[in-house]
Amino acid sequence: MGWLLDAAAEGRGRFHQHSQIAESPGRQGVAYIGQPCATYNWKVPDLNSWPTPRLLSTAARLVEHVWNEKLADLGLTHAGVIALEVLETEGPMAQTLLAARARVQAQTMGKTLSRLEAHGHINRARSQADRRAHRVSISESGKVALAQARELERSLAADTEQATDELQELLRGIIRRLGSSRWSLAGPPPAGWTGQD
């Protein structure tokens, strides 16, 4: 098996796993190292030669891929979990404010909320102050799903126990340095992120 980056798939940069690589000769594709390839006979690259940013982004995408697969059974995505965490922590709010708190575009948040609403995880109602706007709140179903998602996250962390305290502290430092200037423009960081745990 090998991890590939399907550049033709919706959402470039999405990782997926092929289980029969050697049995698919002659097909065109793009390896996760970004080079065109004539077949799916992939080889694992020399990770020792990869710079830190590439290692971090690749590891993050692989972890998110596995997590999203598990979340799908709950009617959730990674983006949906973040939205629910903001709503649970800060209470009902306008969709535009929720998008700002989650650090995404309003249009992106709209799609996320539509999926959450379809599964009964949120409630949307017109704002009394501005009838053109909607206030979003987490539903009881959403609270249950969020609790289950957190349990999944803990189980995933247990599966990757190689994540030592030193590595976590290193990652926190990177997030603080690279995220401080971006997040300062949109208010406090997303719910659940304190920079300390």
Buried (B, 14 or more C-beta within 10 A) or exposed (E): EBBBBBBEEEEEEBBEEBEEBEEEEEEEBBBBBEEEBEEBEBEEBEEEEEEEEBEBEBEEBBBBBBBBEBBEEBBBBBBBBBBBBBBBEEEBBBBEBBBBBBBBEEEEBBEBBEBBBEBEBBBBEEBEEEEEBBBBBBBEBBBEBBEBBEEBBEEEEEEEEEEEEEEEEEBBEEBEEEBEEEBEEBEEBBBEBEEEE
